[in-house]
């Protein structure tokens, strides 16, 4: 039998659980999370997707338990990247790739800031989606696809092969930037708006006012990408956004959960990133800046209560 890959997963939320479940079928998976109660439940009951037979994974009590990982998947919020990775600085095998399927842009910079500029970073996007129903238990809205890429095609292929062997769909691209920005366009249009409206994503296209605002947010993000010479993997930004919404129409954005729980949102890495890059490129982004200010004001208001 082929040796099983040692896979580390940081973050046992919905996506960490989903990927951990599949990877546990063919790899030795160890999971680390800041929530001790979640880890205790997973240790006792395993992890499951769509009520399938639970699979056992190893629970990491500290970062050192993941130092021997051959692949390290990062499933924490973008705002938590530095905190999550600092304990790993100088401790991982130099060839161990760090895989980020996180929202927003700028995650590679945060990873390299925490671990050093030479660390192999694999960036990607995924259309897999999951909602946590209990610790270690998630439901999905159907099967998705994961795309990864890096400056090392061989390392990207290795990661994709591990994912594919587990039953997930994965592919490698030469340039991941168009796909990262494509996802950013959708996130800009959906996440903050659905969080502030406290609604499922599927409501946005059905309401004329919400739809027009979401379309403007997407068009701004696409204009910034164009100014940066990034060829998006679609022609019509709003059509792409509606296609993304159709996949998970009943889902609430992760930003809505952040606002509800008091956890810092990823607004700076999503709409805020569009604003920042827009300033550098000389592209006005008034709609995205408005969403940035509104979410920050909402966070401050909730924190003061």
CORGI-V659774 format. One record per residue. N is the residue number from 1. RES is the residue in one letter. PHI is phi in whole degrees, 0 to 359 (* if undefined). D_CENTER is the distance of its C-alpha to the mean C-alpha in whole Angstrom. Layout:
BEGIN
n:N res:RES phi:PHI d_center:D_CENTER
n:N res:RES phi:PHI d_center:D_CENTER
END
This chain:
BEGIN
n:1 res:X phi:* d_center:33
n:2 res:X phi:291 d_center:30
n:3 res:X phi:295 d_center:29
n:4 res:X phi:279 d_center:25
n:5 res:X phi:288 d_center:22
n:6 res:X phi:273 d_center:21
n:7 res:X phi:251 d_center:18
n:8 res:X phi:257 d_center:16
n:9 res:X phi:233 d_center:13
n:10 res:X phi:258 d_center:12
n:11 res:X phi:111 d_center:11
n:12 res:X phi:253 d_center:13
n:13 res:X phi:282 d_center:11
n:14 res:X phi:300 d_center:10
n:15 res:X phi:287 d_center:8
n:16 res:X phi:298 d_center:10
n:17 res:X phi:293 d_center:13
n:18 res:X phi:300 d_center:12
n:19 res:X phi:292 d_center:12
n:20 res:X phi:299 d_center:14
n:21 res:X phi:299 d_center:17
n:22 res:X phi:293 d_center:17
n:23 res:X phi:297 d_center:17
n:24 res:X phi:295 d_center:20
n:25 res:X phi:288 d_center:22
n:26 res:X phi:230 d_center:23
n:27 res:X phi:231 d_center:21
n:28 res:X phi:270 d_center:22
n:29 res:X phi:257 d_center:19
n:30 res:X phi:237 d_center:19
n:31 res:X phi:244 d_center:17
n:32 res:X phi:234 d_center:16
n:33 res:X phi:210 d_center:15
n:34 res:X phi:285 d_center:17
n:35 res:X phi:267 d_center:18
n:36 res:X phi:296 d_center:22
n:37 res:X phi:294 d_center:23
n:38 res:X phi:299 d_center:19
n:39 res:X phi:296 d_center:20
n:40 res:X phi:296 d_center:24
n:41 res:X phi:293 d_center:23
n:42 res:X phi:296 d_center:21
n:43 res:X phi:299 d_center:24
n:44 res:X phi:279 d_center:27
n:45 res:X phi:246 d_center:25
n:46 res:X phi:77 d_center:23
n:47 res:X phi:236 d_center:19
n:48 res:X phi:214 d_center:20
n:49 res:X phi:241 d_center:18
n:50 res:X phi:53 d_center:20
n:51 res:X phi:63 d_center:23
n:52 res:X phi:287 d_center:23
n:53 res:X phi:304 d_center:25
n:54 res:X phi:301 d_center:23
n:55 res:X phi:246 d_center:23
n:56 res:X phi:274 d_center:23
n:57 res:X phi:228 d_center:21
n:58 res:X phi:275 d_center:22
n:59 res:X phi:262 d_center:22
n:60 res:X phi:270 d_center:21
n:61 res:X phi:273 d_center:23
n:62 res:X phi:206 d_center:22
n:63 res:X phi:303 d_center:21
n:64 res:X phi:302 d_center:24
n:65 res:X phi:291 d_center:23
n:66 res:X phi:252 d_center:20
n:67 res:X phi:297 d_center:22
n:68 res:X phi:272 d_center:23
n:69 res:X phi:297 d_center:20
n:70 res:X phi:269 d_center:20
n:71 res:X phi:220 d_center:17
n:72 res:X phi:238 d_center:14
n:73 res:X phi:267 d_center:11
n:74 res:X phi:250 d_center:8
n:75 res:X phi:237 d_center:6
n:76 res:X phi:255 d_center:8
n:77 res:X phi:297 d_center:7
n:78 res:X phi:304 d_center:8
n:79 res:X phi:291 d_center:11
n:80 res:X phi:257 d_center:12
n:81 res:X phi:301 d_center:11
n:82 res:X phi:300 d_center:15
n:83 res:X phi:299 d_center:16
n:84 res:X phi:290 d_center:14
n:85 res:X phi:262 d_center:16
n:86 res:X phi:305 d_center:19
n:87 res:X phi:294 d_center:21
n:88 res:X phi:264 d_center:20
n:89 res:X phi:301 d_center:22
n:90 res:X phi:76 d_center:25
n:91 res:X phi:251 d_center:24
n:92 res:X phi:275 d_center:22
n:93 res:X phi:300 d_center:24
n:94 res:X phi:301 d_center:24
n:95 res:X phi:264 d_center:23
n:96 res:X phi:289 d_center:20
n:97 res:X phi:283 d_center:17
n:98 res:X phi:259 d_center:13
n:99 res:X phi:255 d_center:10
n:100 res:X phi:244 d_center:7
n:101 res:X phi:247 d_center:4
n:102 res:X phi:286 d_center:2
n:103 res:X phi:289 d_center:4
n:104 res:X phi:80 d_center:8
n:105 res:X phi:239 d_center:10
n:106 res:X phi:101 d_center:12
n:107 res:X phi:292 d_center:10
n:108 res:X phi:298 d_center:12
n:109 res:X phi:298 d_center:15
n:110 res:X phi:295 d_center:14
n:111 res:X phi:296 d_center:14
n:112 res:X phi:290 d_center:17
n:113 res:X phi:296 d_center:19
n:114 res:X phi:284 d_center:18
n:115 res:X phi:246 d_center:19
n:116 res:X phi:109 d_center:21
n:117 res:X phi:289 d_center:21
n:118 res:X phi:271 d_center:22
n:119 res:X phi:296 d_center:19
n:120 res:X phi:288 d_center:18
n:121 res:X phi:248 d_center:14
n:122 res:X phi:250 d_center:13
n:123 res:X phi:259 d_center:10
n:124 res:X phi:194 d_center:9
n:125 res:X phi:231 d_center:7
n:126 res:X phi:217 d_center:8
n:127 res:X phi:261 d_center:10
n:128 res:X phi:296 d_center:10
n:129 res:X phi:220 d_center:10
n:130 res:X phi:208 d_center:12
n:131 res:X phi:236 d_center:13
n:132 res:X phi:287 d_center:15
n:133 res:X phi:256 d_center:19
n:134 res:X phi:191 d_center:20
n:135 res:X phi:306 d_center:19
n:136 res:X phi:79 d_center:18
n:137 res:X phi:230 d_center:18
n:138 res:X phi:224 d_center:16
n:139 res:X phi:243 d_center:17
n:140 res:X phi:247 d_center:15
n:141 res:X phi:256 d_center:16
n:142 res:X phi:122 d_center:17
n:143 res:X phi:283 d_center:16
n:144 res:X phi:239 d_center:14
n:145 res:X phi:223 d_center:13
n:146 res:X phi:242 d_center:11
n:147 res:X phi:239 d_center:12
n:148 res:X phi:232 d_center:12
n:149 res:X phi:195 d_center:15
n:150 res:X phi:195 d_center:16
n:151 res:X phi:286 d_center:20
n:152 res:X phi:243 d_center:21
n:153 res:X phi:304 d_center:21
n:154 res:X phi:296 d_center:23
n:155 res:X phi:292 d_center:20
n:156 res:X phi:299 d_center:17
n:157 res:X phi:296 d_center:20
n:158 res:X phi:299 d_center:20
n:159 res:X phi:297 d_center:16
n:160 res:X phi:298 d_center:17
n:161 res:X phi:293 d_center:20
n:162 res:X phi:295 d_center:19
n:163 res:X phi:295 d_center:16
n:164 res:X phi:296 d_center:19
n:165 res:X phi:299 d_center:21
n:166 res:X phi:279 d_center:19
n:167 res:X phi:107 d_center:20
n:168 res:X phi:274 d_center:16
n:169 res:X phi:268 d_center:16
n:170 res:X phi:214 d_center:15
n:171 res:X phi:217 d_center:17
n:172 res:X phi:246 d_center:17
n:173 res:X phi:237 d_center:18
n:174 res:X phi:290 d_center:20
n:175 res:X phi:238 d_center:18
n:176 res:X phi:278 d_center:14
n:177 res:X phi:303 d_center:15
n:178 res:X phi:302 d_center:16
n:179 res:X phi:285 d_center:13
n:180 res:X phi:297 d_center:10
n:181 res:X phi:287 d_center:13
n:182 res:X phi:298 d_center:13
n:183 res:X phi:296 d_center:10
n:184 res:X phi:297 d_center:11
n:185 res:X phi:303 d_center:14
n:186 res:X phi:294 d_center:13
n:187 res:X phi:297 d_center:10
n:188 res:X phi:299 d_center:14
n:189 res:X phi:280 d_center:16
n:190 res:X phi:253 d_center:14
n:191 res:X phi:299 d_center:12
n:192 res:X phi:293 d_center:15
n:193 res:X phi:296 d_center:18
n:194 res:X phi:293 d_center:17
n:195 res:X phi:292 d_center:17
n:196 res:X phi:291 d_center:20
n:197 res:X phi:276 d_center:22
n:198 res:X phi:54 d_center:21
n:199 res:X phi:222 d_center:20
n:200 res:X phi:289 d_center:18
n:201 res:X phi:301 d_center:17
n:202 res:X phi:296 d_center:20
n:203 res:X phi:285 d_center:22
n:204 res:X phi:302 d_center:21
n:205 res:X phi:291 d_center:23
n:206 res:X phi:277 d_center:26
n:207 res:X phi:256 d_center:27
n:208 res:X phi:300 d_center:29
n:209 res:X phi:290 d_center:28
n:210 res:X phi:296 d_center:24
n:211 res:X phi:296 d_center:24
n:212 res:X phi:294 d_center:26
n:213 res:X phi:293 d_center:24
n:214 res:X phi:298 d_center:20
n:215 res:X phi:297 d_center:22
n:216 res:X phi:295 d_center:23
n:217 res:X phi:297 d_center:20
n:218 res:X phi:294 d_center:18
n:219 res:X phi:295 d_center:22
n:220 res:X phi:298 d_center:21
n:221 res:X phi:298 d_center:18
n:222 res:X phi:294 d_center:20
n:223 res:X phi:294 d_center:23
n:224 res:X phi:294 d_center:21
n:225 res:X phi:301 d_center:19
n:226 res:X phi:298 d_center:23
n:227 res:X phi:296 d_center:25
n:228 res:X phi:272 d_center:22
n:229 res:X phi:65 d_center:24
n:230 res:X phi:258 d_center:20
n:231 res:X phi:274 d_center:21
n:232 res:X phi:294 d_center:19
n:233 res:X phi:279 d_center:18
n:234 res:X phi:201 d_center:20
n:235 res:X phi:261 d_center:23
n:236 res:X phi:253 d_center:23
n:237 res:X phi:302 d_center:20
n:238 res:X phi:293 d_center:21
n:239 res:X phi:298 d_center:22
n:240 res:X phi:296 d_center:18
n:241 res:X phi:299 d_center:17
n:242 res:X phi:294 d_center:19
n:243 res:X phi:295 d_center:18
n:244 res:X phi:296 d_center:15
n:245 res:X phi:298 d_center:16
n:246 res:X phi:299 d_center:19
n:247 res:X phi:290 d_center:16
n:248 res:X phi:229 d_center:15
n:249 res:X phi:298 d_center:18
n:250 res:X phi:268 d_center:18
n:251 res:X phi:268 d_center:15
n:252 res:X phi:269 d_center:15
n:253 res:X phi:289 d_center:12
n:254 res:X phi:298 d_center:10
n:255 res:X phi:293 d_center:12
n:256 res:X phi:296 d_center:15
n:257 res:X phi:293 d_center:14
n:258 res:X phi:298 d_center:14
n:259 res:X phi:296 d_center:17
n:260 res:X phi:290 d_center:19
n:261 res:X phi:266 d_center:18
n:262 res:X phi:85 d_center:19
n:263 res:X phi:282 d_center:16
n:264 res:X phi:304 d_center:15
n:265 res:X phi:278 d_center:13
n:266 res:X phi:266 d_center:10
n:267 res:X phi:302 d_center:13
n:268 res:X phi:294 d_center:14
n:269 res:X phi:268 d_center:11
n:270 res:X phi:244 d_center:11
n:271 res:X phi:299 d_center:15
n:272 res:X phi:297 d_center:16
n:273 res:X phi:292 d_center:15
n:274 res:X phi:296 d_center:17
n:275 res:X phi:298 d_center:20
n:276 res:X phi:296 d_center:20
n:277 res:X phi:291 d_center:20
n:278 res:X phi:297 d_center:22
n:279 res:X phi:296 d_center:25
n:280 res:X phi:295 d_center:25
n:281 res:X phi:269 d_center:25
n:282 res:X phi:74 d_center:28
n:283 res:X phi:252 d_center:26
n:284 res:X phi:296 d_center:26
n:285 res:X phi:223 d_center:23
n:286 res:X phi:295 d_center:25
n:287 res:X phi:291 d_center:23
n:288 res:X phi:293 d_center:20
n:289 res:X phi:293 d_center:22
n:290 res:X phi:296 d_center:23
n:291 res:X phi:294 d_center:20
n:292 res:X phi:301 d_center:19
n:293 res:X phi:292 d_center:22
n:294 res:X phi:295 d_center:22
n:295 res:X phi:293 d_center:19
n:296 res:X phi:296 d_center:20
n:297 res:X phi:294 d_center:24
n:298 res:X phi:295 d_center:22
n:299 res:X phi:299 d_center:21
n:300 res:X phi:295 d_center:24
n:301 res:X phi:296 d_center:26
n:302 res:X phi:295 d_center:24
n:303 res:X phi:291 d_center:25
n:304 res:X phi:276 d_center:28
n:305 res:X phi:278 d_center:29
END
